[in-house]
């Protein structure tokens, strides 16, 4: 399986248009050693010429254009190599990209029943996906099930890869209706994905609340892990004066601290551990910072746009 990181920043990207934090200002001024990043977007290819997306970022159009493997082959009209999209949650920065895929193209969308309710019933703009012929095919994710995906012409063949989702805790986005946020099952709000092929496992959790510890078991058995690197500390956003919310209140386990992701990450995990969905305020983006060196010394990689992983 081939995995490509098309975008690696949290919502807003790096730098963010309205942000003058030390990172964003430093990057604009050219005084900070670090890379600009678009909003988190992952793509994986279980078979030559067939790609799936994880999340649908607001930057998706430019991310697709920057990735030659995702271009439609000139000899097959109307055929995109993008076969489907796995949605981890209904956050704006994980679903806005669906609107970039509206050009009369059919594909699969994998999402929990409640995320589908938000996108298909509560927000009519996503109905634009229905005008493809045949329309976009919505598939319901049922947590903790391992599902085989057949890409070959013969349904009798073994599945090309397996996918599964697991609840990671967390709330629904504020833009979902009050009624839904009150009544919908919390396990549907945010999921992590396990993609499996030939006994090699990829675990994807760009948003990890840390409210349950199921993830630690999956991480220990995966060959590659793409995991929430949004915030370094719980109170990081307060300094921007745009919000008083903490990292945890926003549904992200911060990296640092005694209960943080670095401390909780299982010591017996031997796969590649890659931080993704990094917020522009996170000091690890500054390659000269102590925090950057701390995560590298702890054996983590920091995802960047264009990173390719072979599993
Ligand atoms: Zn910033």
Boltz pocket constraint, residues with backbone or C-beta under 6 A from the ligand:
constraints:
  - pocket:
      binder: B
      contacts: [[A, 15], [A, 16], [A, 19], [A, 20], [A, 21], [A, 22], [A, 23], [A, 24], [A, 25], [A, 280], [A, 281]]
      max_distance: 6.0
